[in-house]
Amino acid sequence: MNRVVVPELLDHLAPTDPAAQRSRRDLRRINFLMGNETWVCRVAGRFPAAAAHGISEIGAGDGHLSAKLAARFPLAEVAAYDLAPRPHGLDDRVKWIQGDLLAQPPPSPGGIVVANLFLHHFEAAALGALGRWMEAARVVIFNEPDRGVLPHFLGALMWPWINRVTRHDMHVSISAGFVSGEISALLGLEPQHWQFEETSRWRGGRCVIGWRT
Ligand SMILES: C[S@@+](CC[C@H](N)C(=O)[O-])C[C@H]1O[C@@H](n2cnc3c(N)ncnc32)[C@H](O)[C@@H]1O
């Protein structure tokens, strides 16, 4: 099954649109069921020295994961990047950077870059640019959709509980997701400088941890 990137509805809805707000709530539920945020926080805990140089979450959505990271690392600077405006009530410790990520200056060197259900938005050329954007990081932690038949099937089981935006975006996301080795290769993070651990989880996540050697 080849990778197909199709625009997602949520990216084109106003943040105040009720359908977008409902879809962000659906995403939170999906993250809970997939164990995504718990996994990212646990892995970040393996790299306290890098966390001390700052943690950047790209495509931060409603900021829930960034807030969790800020709570887990009380001394670290946590920055969240998204097209959407700063969510109401987000912990003041999270610095919110609104706009197209690739138009922003890269994060300060030596820290951690985290992405949850974000990289799959991009075609190969943009992923290459994203890889260059984050190349000064010491650690990268990504949880993305696993591209395959089983994730589509598991996603379809959720239809009764999610709105039309989430239904569309979920299957588009899985088709734009990744198979083994694809994320690091598309980002262009060179194996001579980076070591990777990669797993796919039955709940549909493709999990990549990379650190500079
Ligand atoms: C599928 S949502 C995931 C959000 C969040 N990580 C979560 O798990 O709930 C993808 C997010 O990426 C953001 N996004 C898409 N393209 C972007 C870009 N070029 N620059 C910054 N953020 C972007 C969208 O606004 C959206 O919030």
Ligand as a Chemical Component Dictionary entry (heavy atoms), coordinates in Angstrom:
data_LIG
# 
_chem_comp.id                   LIG 
_chem_comp.type                 NON-POLYMER 
_chem_comp.pdbx_formal_charge   0 
_chem_comp.three_letter_code    LIG 
# 
loop_
_chem_comp_atom.comp_id 
_chem_comp_atom.atom_id 
_chem_comp_atom.alt_atom_id 
_chem_comp_atom.type_symbol 
_chem_comp_atom.charge 
_chem_comp_atom.model_Cartn_x 
_chem_comp_atom.model_Cartn_y 
_chem_comp_atom.model_Cartn_z 
_chem_comp_atom.pdbx_ordinal 
LIG C1  C1  C 0  -4.036 15.437 13.612 1  
LIG S1  S1  S 1  -3.780 16.933 14.472 2  
LIG C2  C2  C 0  -2.880 16.338 15.897 3  
LIG C3  C3  C 0  -2.842 17.329 16.996 4  
LIG C4  C4  C 0  -2.223 16.820 18.294 5  
LIG N1  N1  N 0  -0.829 16.453 18.117 6  
LIG C5  C5  C 0  -3.026 15.693 18.853 7  
LIG O1  O1  O 0  -2.541 14.562 18.883 8  
LIG O2  O2  O -1 -4.174 15.936 19.286 9  
LIG C6  C6  C 0  -2.501 17.725 13.551 10 
LIG C7  C7  C 0  -2.203 19.135 13.969 11 
LIG O3  O3  O 0  -1.186 19.646 13.106 12 
LIG C8  C8  C 0  -1.433 21.023 12.892 13 
LIG N2  N2  N 0  -0.743 21.393 11.638 14 
LIG C9  C9  C 0  -0.984 20.945 10.391 15 
LIG N3  N3  N 0  -0.118 21.496 9.513  16 
LIG C10 C10 C 0  0.698  22.318 10.219 17 
LIG C11 C11 C 0  1.784  23.158 9.885  18 
LIG N4  N4  N 0  2.198  23.296 8.617  19 
LIG N5  N5  N 0  2.411  23.850 10.867 20 
LIG C12 C12 C 0  1.992  23.722 12.163 21 
LIG N6  N6  N 0  0.957  22.933 12.549 22 
LIG C13 C13 C 0  0.310  22.242 11.592 23 
LIG C14 C14 C 0  -2.942 21.121 12.804 24 
LIG O4  O4  O 0  -3.414 22.423 13.102 25 
LIG C15 C15 C 0  -3.368 20.089 13.865 26 
LIG O5  O5  O 0  -3.587 20.685 15.123 27 
# 
loop_
_chem_comp_bond.comp_id 
_chem_comp_bond.atom_id_1 
_chem_comp_bond.atom_id_2 
_chem_comp_bond.value_order 
_chem_comp_bond.pdbx_ordinal 
LIG C1  S1  SING 1  
LIG S1  C2  SING 2  
LIG S1  C6  SING 3  
LIG C2  C3  SING 4  
LIG C3  C4  SING 5  
LIG C4  N1  SING 6  
LIG C4  C5  SING 7  
LIG C5  O1  DOUB 8  
LIG C5  O2  SING 9  
LIG C6  C7  SING 10 
LIG C7  O3  SING 11 
LIG C7  C15 SING 12 
LIG O3  C8  SING 13 
LIG C8  N2  SING 14 
LIG C8  C14 SING 15 
LIG N2  C9  SING 16 
LIG N2  C13 SING 17 
LIG C9  N3  DOUB 18 
LIG N3  C10 SING 19 
LIG C10 C11 SING 20 
LIG C10 C13 DOUB 21 
LIG C11 N4  SING 22 
LIG C11 N5  DOUB 23 
LIG N5  C12 SING 24 
LIG C12 N6  DOUB 25 
LIG N6  C13 SING 26 
LIG C14 O4  SING 27 
LIG C14 C15 SING 28 
LIG C15 O5  SING 29 
# 
